[in-house]
Amino acid sequence: MAITDKIYVKNHRQLASQLETSFPKSAFAGATLDLLFTGDSLANLDSTTQDRVLDFAEDFLDCDCESHPYCGCAERKFIQYLLELRAQGFGPDAIVDVMGDDYMLYAYSGDILSFLDQSVRTLEAAEALAEIEASRDRRDELHDAKRELTNG
Ligand SMILES: [Zn+2]
């Protein structure tokens, strides 16, 4: 299960009642993206929530793919966002706080922790592969990326 399947909409019940409908708790579920981020339901939300939803749409749903919002860009960008926060030195708990402030989303810090661990392992595997292929530049690049993720 991808980490983006474990990112949830904060105040889910409250939003559902403002919108007078039900939608999945998972932020990246197709129905949630449709309803919250590409539908015209925004007007029914209070202004704080509207701002967060618009920020989310601007930052993650701004691609022109034909299959938008199901093209996977939003998920990729969100993963990038998580890795950047980690590179800035945020730990799992702080990352959960930041996504709450930025986009009114939440996750369990244990899930964020395993995601970060997994990302480091993936980088390690890629690093080993690059070594075998003796592609030094790429290896250094991955090494730097890993160091950014593990420091902090
Ligand atoms: Zn796209």
Backbone and ligand atoms as CSV (ligand in chain L), in Angstrom:
chain,resi,resn,atom,element,x,y,z
A,1,MET,N,N,0.843,-1.197,0.000
A,1,MET,CA,C,0.000,0.000,0.000
A,1,MET,C,C,0.883,1.253,0.000
A,2,ALA,N,N,0.643,2.137,-0.901
A,2,ALA,CA,C,1.451,3.366,-1.004
A,2,ALA,C,C,1.132,4.300,0.157
A,3,ILE,N,N,2.084,5.132,0.491
A,3,ILE,CA,C,1.879,6.082,1.595
A,3,ILE,C,C,0.701,7.012,1.282
A,4,THR,N,N,0.518,7.322,0.007
A,4,THR,CA,C,-0.580,8.239,-0.337
A,4,THR,C,C,-1.956,7.613,-0.065
A,5,ASP,N,N,-2.007,6.274,0.096
A,5,ASP,CA,C,-3.269,5.639,0.499
A,5,ASP,C,C,-3.518,5.811,1.990
A,6,LYS,N,N,-2.511,6.315,2.694
A,6,LYS,CA,C,-2.633,6.464,4.147
A,6,LYS,C,C,-2.609,7.929,4.565
A,7,ILE,N,N,-2.951,8.801,3.633
A,7,ILE,CA,C,-3.066,10.224,3.922
A,7,ILE,C,C,-4.558,10.539,3.986
A,8,TYR,N,N,-4.981,11.122,5.105
A,8,TYR,CA,C,-6.405,11.310,5.324
A,8,TYR,C,C,-6.790,12.780,5.437
A,9,VAL,N,N,-8.057,13.027,5.141
A,9,VAL,CA,C,-8.598,14.375,5.263
A,9,VAL,C,C,-8.927,14.636,6.733
A,10,LYS,N,N,-8.362,15.707,7.263
A,10,LYS,CA,C,-8.645,16.098,8.640
A,10,LYS,C,C,-10.071,16.616,8.745
A,11,ASN,N,N,-10.665,16.510,9.900
A,11,ASN,CA,C,-12.048,16.976,10.103
A,11,ASN,C,C,-12.983,16.390,9.048
A,12,HIS,N,N,-12.749,15.131,8.731
A,12,HIS,CA,C,-13.492,14.500,7.646
A,12,HIS,C,C,-15.003,14.594,7.832
A,13,ARG,N,N,-15.453,14.299,9.060
A,13,ARG,CA,C,-16.894,14.266,9.305
A,13,ARG,C,C,-17.515,15.655,9.141
A,14,GLN,N,N,-16.754,16.640,9.628
A,14,GLN,CA,C,-17.217,18.035,9.540
A,14,GLN,C,C,-17.327,18.484,8.070
A,15,LEU,N,N,-16.329,18.126,7.274
A,15,LEU,CA,C,-16.367,18.478,5.847
A,15,LEU,C,C,-17.538,17.805,5.151
A,16,ALA,N,N,-17.729,16.525,5.469
A,16,ALA,CA,C,-18.826,15.795,4.838
A,16,ALA,C,C,-20.148,16.466,5.150
A,17,SER,N,N,-20.282,16.987,6.369
A,17,SER,CA,C,-21.551,17.616,6.714
A,17,SER,C,C,-21.676,18.985,6.042
A,18,GLN,N,N,-20.559,19.712,5.906
A,18,GLN,CA,C,-20.614,20.988,5.171
A,18,GLN,C,C,-21.001,20.765,3.709
A,19,LEU,N,N,-20.521,19.651,3.162
A,19,LEU,CA,C,-20.786,19.357,1.758
A,19,LEU,C,C,-22.088,18.590,1.569
A,20,GLU,N,N,-22.666,18.192,2.695
A,20,GLU,CA,C,-23.904,17.407,2.693
A,20,GLU,C,C,-23.799,16.167,1.825
A,21,THR,N,N,-22.667,15.515,1.927
A,21,THR,CA,C,-22.495,14.276,1.190
A,21,THR,C,C,-21.439,13.451,1.902
A,22,SER,N,N,-21.258,12.230,1.485
A,22,SER,CA,C,-20.185,11.444,2.084
A,22,SER,C,C,-19.110,11.193,1.044
A,23,PHE,N,N,-17.890,11.098,1.512
A,23,PHE,CA,C,-16.781,10.796,0.615
A,23,PHE,C,C,-15.737,10.054,1.427
A,24,PRO,N,N,-14.810,9.352,0.769
A,24,PRO,CA,C,-13.835,8.566,1.522
A,24,PRO,C,C,-12.937,9.464,2.359
A,25,LYS,N,N,-12.448,8.909,3.445
A,25,LYS,CA,C,-11.552,9.617,4.334
A,25,LYS,C,C,-10.183,9.826,3.682
A,26,SER,N,N,-9.828,8.908,2.821
A,26,SER,CA,C,-8.518,8.948,2.182
A,26,SER,C,C,-8.441,10.103,1.190
A,27,ALA,N,N,-7.418,10.984,1.360
A,27,ALA,CA,C,-7.325,12.195,0.552
A,27,ALA,C,C,-7.117,11.904,-0.926
A,28,PHE,N,N,-6.413,10.790,-1.227
A,28,PHE,CA,C,-6.090,10.500,-2.615
A,28,PHE,C,C,-7.032,9.484,-3.256
A,29,ALA,N,N,-8.118,9.163,-2.571
A,29,ALA,CA,C,-9.126,8.308,-3.195
A,29,ALA,C,C,-9.763,9.105,-4.339
A,30,GLY,N,N,-10.074,8.421,-5.437
A,30,GLY,CA,C,-10.619,9.101,-6.604
A,30,GLY,C,C,-11.827,9.967,-6.278
A,31,ALA,N,N,-12.728,9.422,-5.473
A,31,ALA,CA,C,-13.957,10.146,-5.160
A,31,ALA,C,C,-13.670,11.411,-4.348
A,32,THR,N,N,-12.655,11.360,-3.485
A,32,THR,CA,C,-12.297,12.542,-2.698
A,32,THR,C,C,-11.710,13.616,-3.594
A,33,LEU,N,N,-10.801,13.197,-4.477
A,33,LEU,CA,C,-10.181,14.159,-5.392
A,33,LEU,C,C,-11.241,14.818,-6.252
A,34,ASP,N,N,-12.148,13.997,-6.767
A,34,ASP,CA,C,-13.232,14.524,-7.597
A,34,ASP,C,C,-14.055,15.542,-6.839
A,35,LEU,N,N,-14.466,15.157,-5.664
A,35,LEU,CA,C,-15.407,15.970,-4.909
A,35,LEU,C,C,-14.757,17.235,-4.352
A,36,LEU,N,N,-13.656,17.032,-3.636
A,36,LEU,CA,C,-13.053,18.144,-2.911
A,36,LEU,C,C,-12.217,19.046,-3.794
A,37,PHE,N,N,-11.526,18.443,-4.710
A,37,PHE,CA,C,-10.470,19.198,-5.367
A,37,PHE,C,C,-10.767,19.535,-6.823
A,38,THR,N,N,-11.695,18.869,-7.430
A,38,THR,CA,C,-11.992,19.227,-8.802
A,38,THR,C,C,-13.481,19.509,-9.012
A,39,GLY,N,N,-14.256,19.259,-7.993
A,39,GLY,CA,C,-15.691,19.516,-8.110
A,39,GLY,C,C,-15.997,20.971,-7.848
A,40,ASP,N,N,-17.254,21.347,-7.864
A,40,ASP,CA,C,-17.589,22.740,-7.580
A,40,ASP,C,C,-18.259,22.852,-6.217
A,41,SER,N,N,-17.809,21.952,-5.331
A,41,SER,CA,C,-18.389,21.915,-4.001
A,41,SER,C,C,-17.713,22.904,-3.056
A,42,LEU,N,N,-16.627,23.520,-3.541
A,42,LEU,CA,C,-15.816,24.396,-2.690
A,42,LEU,C,C,-16.622,25.470,-1.977
A,43,ALA,N,N,-17.591,26.027,-2.674
A,43,ALA,CA,C,-18.376,27.137,-2.144
A,43,ALA,C,C,-19.076,26.781,-0.836
A,44,ASN,N,N,-19.319,25.492,-0.622
A,44,ASN,CA,C,-20.017,25.073,0.591
A,44,ASN,C,C,-19.117,24.957,1.808
A,45,LEU,N,N,-17.813,25.098,1.593
A,45,LEU,CA,C,-16.880,24.930,2.714
A,45,LEU,C,C,-16.611,26.265,3.404
A,46,ASP,N,N,-16.252,26.203,4.696
A,46,ASP,CA,C,-15.852,27.430,5.365
A,46,ASP,C,C,-14.539,27.926,4.759
A,47,SER,N,N,-14.225,29.209,4.987
A,47,SER,CA,C,-13.149,29.822,4.203
A,47,SER,C,C,-11.769,29.243,4.531
A,48,THR,N,N,-11.526,28.883,5.797
A,48,THR,CA,C,-10.235,28.278,6.150
A,48,THR,C,C,-10.036,26.983,5.380
A,49,THR,N,N,-11.060,26.156,5.361
A,49,THR,CA,C,-10.978,24.886,4.661
A,49,THR,C,C,-10.791,25.104,3.168
A,50,GLN,N,N,-11.557,26.056,2.633
A,50,GLN,CA,C,-11.409,26.392,1.210
A,50,GLN,C,C,-9.969,26.713,0.847
A,51,ASP,N,N,-9.327,27.549,1.686
A,51,ASP,CA,C,-7.941,27.934,1.420
A,51,ASP,C,C,-7.029,26.721,1.355
A,52,ARG,N,N,-7.187,25.815,2.322
A,52,ARG,CA,C,-6.334,24.626,2.358
A,52,ARG,C,C,-6.572,23.743,1.136
A,53,VAL,N,N,-7.838,23.586,0.787
A,53,VAL,CA,C,-8.175,22.738,-0.354
A,53,VAL,C,C,-7.609,23.346,-1.643
A,54,LEU,N,N,-7.720,24.682,-1.754
A,54,LEU,CA,C,-7.174,25.352,-2.940
A,54,LEU,C,C,-5.652,25.229,-2.997
A,55,ASP,N,N,-5.004,25.361,-1.842
A,55,ASP,CA,C,-3.550,25.186,-1.797
A,55,ASP,C,C,-3.170,23.789,-2.266
A,56,PHE,N,N,-3.912,22.806,-1.771
A,56,PHE,CA,C,-3.638,21.427,-2.158
A,56,PHE,C,C,-3.800,21.258,-3.672
A,57,ALA,N,N,-4.896,21.784,-4.207
A,57,ALA,CA,C,-5.151,21.672,-5.643
A,57,ALA,C,C,-4.042,22.333,-6.456
A,58,GLU,N,N,-3.617,23.522,-5.999
A,58,GLU,CA,C,-2.567,24.253,-6.710
A,58,GLU,C,C,-1.241,23.510,-6.692
A,59,ASP,N,N,-0.923,22.927,-5.529
A,59,ASP,CA,C,0.388,22.313,-5.369
A,59,ASP,C,C,0.473,20.902,-5.942
A,60,PHE,N,N,-0.646,20.190,-5.973
A,60,PHE,CA,C,-0.564,18.775,-6.355
A,60,PHE,C,C,-1.423,18.391,-7.545
A,61,LEU,N,N,-2.391,19.227,-7.882
A,61,LEU,CA,C,-3.326,18.814,-8.942
A,61,LEU,C,C,-3.283,19.769,-10.134
A,62,ASP,N,N,-2.078,20.266,-10.425
A,62,ASP,CA,C,-1.981,21.300,-11.449
A,62,ASP,C,C,-1.504,20.767,-12.805
A,63,CYS,N,N,-1.569,19.446,-13.003
A,63,CYS,CA,C,-1.077,18.908,-14.275
A,63,CYS,C,C,-2.169,18.941,-15.346
A,64,ASP,N,N,-1.757,18.725,-16.589
A,64,ASP,CA,C,-2.702,18.776,-17.709
A,64,ASP,C,C,-2.968,17.398,-18.311
A,65,CYS,N,N,-2.645,16.352,-17.564
A,65,CYS,CA,C,-2.821,15.001,-18.096
A,65,CYS,C,C,-4.287,14.742,-18.445
A,66,GLU,N,N,-4.473,13.902,-19.435
A,66,GLU,CA,C,-5.826,13.603,-19.870
A,66,GLU,C,C,-6.618,12.878,-18.771
A,67,SER,N,N,-5.921,12.010,-18.063
A,67,SER,CA,C,-6.602,11.202,-17.047
A,67,SER,C,C,-6.657,11.892,-15.675
A,68,HIS,N,N,-6.294,13.145,-15.627
A,68,HIS,CA,C,-6.362,13.941,-14.416
A,68,HIS,C,C,-7.712,13.809,-13.726
A,69,PRO,N,N,-7.885,13.632,-12.447
A,69,PRO,CA,C,-6.813,13.562,-11.437
A,69,PRO,C,C,-6.328,12.135,-11.135
A,70,TYR,N,N,-6.534,11.214,-12.080
A,70,TYR,CA,C,-6.175,9.822,-11.812
A,70,TYR,C,C,-4.836,9.447,-12.446
A,71,CYS,N,N,-4.063,10.452,-12.869
A,71,CYS,CA,C,-2.839,10.183,-13.627
A,71,CYS,C,C,-1.670,9.804,-12.728
A,72,GLY,N,N,-1.794,10.046,-11.427
A,72,GLY,CA,C,-0.712,9.691,-10.516
A,72,GLY,C,C,0.226,10.849,-10.205
A,73,CYS,N,N,0.073,11.968,-10.895
A,73,CYS,CA,C,0.933,13.133,-10.635
A,73,CYS,C,C,0.775,13.620,-9.191
A,74,ALA,N,N,-0.461,13.695,-8.721
A,74,ALA,CA,C,-0.707,14.202,-7.374
A,74,ALA,C,C,0.039,13.343,-6.352
A,75,GLU,N,N,-0.050,12.027,-6.509
A,75,GLU,CA,C,0.619,11.117,-5.578
A,75,GLU,C,C,2.133,11.313,-5.641
A,76,ARG,N,N,2.667,11.404,-6.864
A,76,ARG,CA,C,4.119,11.591,-7.019
A,76,ARG,C,C,4.574,12.894,-6.361
A,77,LYS,N,N,3.814,13.950,-6.598
A,77,LYS,CA,C,4.192,15.248,-6.032
A,77,LYS,C,C,4.095,15.239,-4.508
A,78,PHE,N,N,3.097,14.529,-4.001
A,78,PHE,CA,C,2.948,14.486,-2.552
A,78,PHE,C,C,4.112,13.728,-1.911
A,79,ILE,N,N,4.549,12.664,-2.547
A,79,ILE,CA,C,5.705,11.912,-2.054
A,79,ILE,C,C,6.947,12.799,-2.062
A,80,GLN,N,N,7.083,13.578,-3.115
A,80,GLN,CA,C,8.186,14.546,-3.205
A,80,GLN,C,C,8.124,15.536,-2.038
A,81,TYR,N,N,6.914,15.990,-1.766
A,81,TYR,CA,C,6.689,16.923,-0.655
A,81,TYR,C,C,7.138,16.304,0.673
A,82,LEU,N,N,6.768,15.043,0.897
A,82,LEU,CA,C,7.169,14.366,2.138
A,82,LEU,C,C,8.690,14.240,2.231
A,83,LEU,N,N,9.317,13.868,1.120
A,83,LEU,CA,C,10.771,13.686,1.128
A,83,LEU,C,C,11.478,15.026,1.339
A,84,GLU,N,N,10.909,16.094,0.777
A,84,GLU,CA,C,11.511,17.410,0.993
A,84,GLU,C,C,11.441,17.819,2.456
A,85,LEU,N,N,10.297,17.549,3.083
A,85,LEU,CA,C,10.173,17.870,4.508
A,85,LEU,C,C,11.211,17.106,5.310
A,86,ARG,N,N,11.385,15.832,4.961
A,86,ARG,CA,C,12.383,15.018,5.652
A,86,ARG,C,C,13.789,15.600,5.443
A,87,ALA,N,N,14.071,15.999,4.199
A,87,ALA,CA,C,15.383,16.562,3.877
A,87,ALA,C,C,15.616,17.871,4.641
A,88,GLN,N,N,14.512,18.573,4.958
A,88,GLN,CA,C,14.638,19.802,5.743
A,88,GLN,C,C,14.833,19.522,7.222
A,89,GLY,N,N,14.798,18.246,7.587
A,89,GLY,CA,C,15.082,17.882,8.964
A,89,GLY,C,C,13.870,17.562,9.819
A,90,PHE,N,N,12.679,17.529,9.215
A,90,PHE,CA,C,11.484,17.191,9.972
A,90,PHE,C,C,11.403,15.685,10.228
A,91,GLY,N,N,11.035,15.311,11.431
A,91,GLY,CA,C,10.781,13.911,11.746
A,91,GLY,C,C,9.329,13.571,11.452
A,92,PRO,N,N,8.950,12.277,11.575
A,92,PRO,CA,C,7.584,11.853,11.245
A,92,PRO,C,C,6.488,12.656,11.949
A,93,ASP,N,N,6.636,12.903,13.249
A,93,ASP,CA,C,5.593,13.656,13.962
A,93,ASP,C,C,5.457,15.071,13.423
A,94,ALA,N,N,6.612,15.717,13.175
A,94,ALA,CA,C,6.608,17.088,12.662
A,94,ALA,C,C,6.016,17.122,11.254
A,95,ILE,N,N,6.309,16.103,10.454
A,95,ILE,CA,C,5.766,16.047,9.086
A,95,ILE,C,C,4.240,15.975,9.135
A,96,VAL,N,N,3.718,15.176,10.070
A,96,VAL,CA,C,2.262,15.084,10.221
A,96,VAL,C,C,1.681,16.456,10.612
A,97,ASP,N,N,2.365,17.153,11.503
A,97,ASP,CA,C,1.910,18.499,11.888
A,97,ASP,C,C,1.904,19.459,10.706
A,98,VAL,N,N,2.979,19.416,9.932
A,98,VAL,CA,C,3.111,20.345,8.802
A,98,VAL,C,C,2.026,20.083,7.759
A,99,MET,N,N,1.759,18.816,7.453
A,99,MET,CA,C,0.724,18.558,6.429
A,99,MET,C,C,-0.654,18.965,6.930
A,100,GLY,N,N,-0.838,18.927,8.241
A,100,GLY,CA,C,-2.086,19.400,8.830
A,100,GLY,C,C,-2.237,20.893,8.655
A,101,ASP,N,N,-1.158,21.626,8.935
A,101,ASP,CA,C,-1.179,23.084,8.792
A,101,ASP,C,C,-1.305,23.496,7.337
A,102,ASP,N,N,-0.552,22.826,6.466
A,102,ASP,CA,C,-0.521,23.209,5.056
A,102,ASP,C,C,-1.817,22.850,4.326
A,103,TYR,N,N,-2.298,21.624,4.532
A,103,TYR,CA,C,-3.377,21.121,3.675
A,103,TYR,C,C,-4.536,20.481,4.416
A,104,MET,N,N,-4.534,20.576,5.763
A,104,MET,CA,C,-5.597,19.919,6.517
A,104,MET,C,C,-5.645,18.421,6.262
A,105,LEU,N,N,-4.469,17.823,6.201
A,105,LEU,CA,C,-4.382,16.378,6.014
A,105,LEU,C,C,-3.707,15.779,7.240
A,106,TYR,N,N,-3.927,14.496,7.463
A,106,TYR,CA,C,-3.174,13.841,8.525
A,106,TYR,C,C,-2.815,12.420,8.125
A,107,ALA,N,N,-1.817,11.911,8.828
A,107,ALA,CA,C,-1.393,10.533,8.645
A,107,ALA,C,C,-0.908,10.056,9.994
A,108,TYR,N,N,-0.736,8.766,10.151
A,108,TYR,CA,C,-0.139,8.258,11.378
A,108,TYR,C,C,1.364,8.351,11.243
A,109,SER,N,N,2.022,8.878,12.291
A,109,SER,CA,C,3.463,9.097,12.162
A,109,SER,C,C,4.204,7.776,11.956
A,110,GLY,N,N,3.636,6.658,12.456
A,110,GLY,CA,C,4.242,5.347,12.201
A,110,GLY,C,C,4.265,5.015,10.713
A,111,ASP,N,N,3.205,5.395,10.001
A,111,ASP,CA,C,3.162,5.159,8.549
A,111,ASP,C,C,4.193,6.020,7.830
A,112,ILE,N,N,4.340,7.265,8.297
A,112,ILE,CA,C,5.333,8.166,7.687
A,112,ILE,C,C,6.734,7.608,7.942
A,113,LEU,N,N,6.939,7.118,9.169
A,113,LEU,CA,C,8.239,6.540,9.513
A,113,LEU,C,C,8.568,5.364,8.597
A,114,SER,N,N,7.633,4.430,8.404
A,114,SER,CA,C,7.947,3.288,7.530
A,114,SER,C,C,8.158,3.735,6.099
A,115,PHE,N,N,7.398,4.748,5.674
A,115,PHE,CA,C,7.607,5.271,4.323
A,115,PHE,C,C,9.027,5.817,4.164
A,116,LEU,N,N,9.489,6.579,5.156
A,116,LEU,CA,C,10.836,7.167,5.076
A,116,LEU,C,C,11.894,6.061,5.093
A,117,ASP,N,N,11.699,5.067,5.957
A,117,ASP,CA,C,12.625,3.919,6.003
A,117,ASP,C,C,12.695,3.236,4.644
A,118,GLN,N,N,11.494,2.999,4.103
A,118,GLN,CA,C,11.392,2.334,2.800
A,118,GLN,C,C,12.110,3.146,1.713
A,119,SER,N,N,11.948,4.469,1.776
A,119,SER,CA,C,12.574,5.328,0.770
A,119,SER,C,C,14.086,5.233,0.849
A,120,VAL,N,N,14.604,5.177,2.072
A,120,VAL,CA,C,16.046,5.062,2.237
A,120,VAL,C,C,16.515,3.718,1.697
A,121,ARG,N,N,15.742,2.645,1.979
A,121,ARG,CA,C,16.130,1.323,1.463
A,121,ARG,C,C,16.108,1.291,-0.057
A,122,THR,N,N,15.092,1.932,-0.651
A,122,THR,CA,C,14.997,1.986,-2.107
A,122,THR,C,C,16.215,2.707,-2.680
A,123,LEU,N,N,16.599,3.804,-2.013
A,123,LEU,CA,C,17.778,4.543,-2.459
A,123,LEU,C,C,19.037,3.693,-2.318
A,124,GLU,N,N,19.123,2.930,-1.224
A,124,GLU,CA,C,20.283,2.062,-1.019
A,124,GLU,C,C,20.386,1.029,-2.125
A,125,ALA,N,N,19.225,0.456,-2.486
A,125,ALA,CA,C,19.213,-0.542,-3.556
A,125,ALA,C,C,19.644,0.096,-4.872
A,126,ALA,N,N,19.131,1.297,-5.136
A,126,ALA,CA,C,19.492,1.991,-6.372
A,126,ALA,C,C,20.974,2.342,-6.376
A,127,GLU,N,N,21.470,2.686,-5.193
A,127,GLU,CA,C,22.877,3.029,-5.048
A,127,GLU,C,C,23.754,1.819,-5.376
A,128,ALA,N,N,23.352,0.658,-4.851
A,128,ALA,CA,C,24.105,-0.567,-5.105
A,128,ALA,C,C,24.102,-0.904,-6.590
A,129,LEU,N,N,22.935,-0.731,-7.219
A,129,LEU,CA,C,22.822,-0.990,-8.658
A,129,LEU,C,C,23.734,-0.072,-9.460
A,130,ALA,N,N,23.701,1.212,-9.077
A,130,ALA,CA,C,24.526,2.188,-9.775
A,130,ALA,C,C,25.995,1.812,-9.646
A,131,GLU,N,N,26.344,1.260,-8.500
A,131,GLU,CA,C,27.718,0.849,-8.264
A,131,GLU,C,C,28.110,-0.259,-9.236
A,132,ILE,N,N,27.212,-1.223,-9.366
A,132,ILE,CA,C,27.468,-2.332,-10.280
A,132,ILE,C,C,27.664,-1.801,-11.695
A,133,GLU,N,N,26.833,-0.845,-12.056
A,133,GLU,CA,C,26.949,-0.288,-13.401
A,133,GLU,C,C,28.074,0.733,-13.498
A,134,ALA,N,N,28.767,0.914,-12.394
A,134,ALA,CA,C,29.909,1.818,-12.348
A,134,ALA,C,C,29.588,3.215,-12.853
A,135,SER,N,N,28.347,3.629,-12.590
A,135,SER,CA,C,28.007,4.975,-13.010
A,135,SER,C,C,28.173,5.899,-11.807
A,136,ARG,N,N,29.346,6.415,-11.685
A,136,ARG,CA,C,29.774,7.112,-10.485
A,136,ARG,C,C,28.932,8.353,-10.153
A,137,ASP,N,N,28.616,9.131,-11.168
A,137,ASP,CA,C,27.865,10.365,-10.921
A,137,ASP,C,C,26.515,10.072,-10.284
A,138,ARG,N,N,25.823,9.118,-10.902
A,138,ARG,CA,C,24.503,8.745,-10.418
A,138,ARG,C,C,24.609,8.214,-8.987
A,139,ARG,N,N,25.638,7.446,-8.733
A,139,ARG,CA,C,25.816,6.882,-7.408
A,139,ARG,C,C,26.010,7.990,-6.374
A,140,ASP,N,N,26.823,8.974,-6.723
A,140,ASP,CA,C,27.057,10.082,-5.800
A,140,ASP,C,C,25.772,10.852,-5.532
A,141,GLU,N,N,25.018,11.020,-6.600
A,141,GLU,CA,C,23.752,11.730,-6.499
A,141,GLU,C,C,22.824,11.013,-5.505
A,142,LEU,N,N,22.717,9.698,-5.656
A,142,LEU,CA,C,21.852,8.916,-4.777
A,142,LEU,C,C,22.380,8.939,-3.351
A,143,HIS,N,N,23.689,8.904,-3.259
A,143,HIS,CA,C,24.297,8.941,-1.938
A,143,HIS,C,C,23.936,10.245,-1.222
A,144,ASP,N,N,24.004,11.347,-1.944
A,144,ASP,CA,C,23.646,12.642,-1.378
A,144,ASP,C,C,22.179,12.661,-0.966
A,145,ALA,N,N,21.343,12.131,-1.845
A,145,ALA,CA,C,19.903,12.123,-1.565
A,145,ALA,C,C,19.627,11.323,-0.295
A,146,LYS,N,N,20.331,10.203,-0.151
A,146,LYS,CA,C,20.125,9.374,1.025
A,146,LYS,C,C,20.588,10.099,2.293
A,147,ARG,N,N,21.707,10.793,2.163
A,147,ARG,CA,C,22.211,11.499,3.326
A,147,ARG,C,C,21.221,12.567,3.772
A,148,GLU,N,N,20.634,13.240,2.797
A,148,GLU,CA,C,19.622,14.244,3.138
A,148,GLU,C,C,18.466,13.618,3.922
A,149,LEU,N,N,18.082,12.415,3.519
A,149,LEU,CA,C,16.938,11.772,4.148
A,149,LEU,C,C,17.262,11.235,5.530
A,150,THR,N,N,18.504,10.792,5.724
A,150,THR,CA,C,18.825,10.151,7.001
A,150,THR,C,C,19.322,11.139,8.038
A,151,ASN,N,N,19.768,12.297,7.607
A,151,ASN,CA,C,20.183,13.306,8.576
A,151,ASN,C,C,18.972,13.957,9.224
A,152,GLY,N,N,19.224,14.730,10.204
A,152,GLY,CA,C,18.139,15.530,10.728
A,152,GLY,C,C,17.696,14.969,12.060
L,1,ZN,ZN,ZN,-0.936,14.311,-14.345
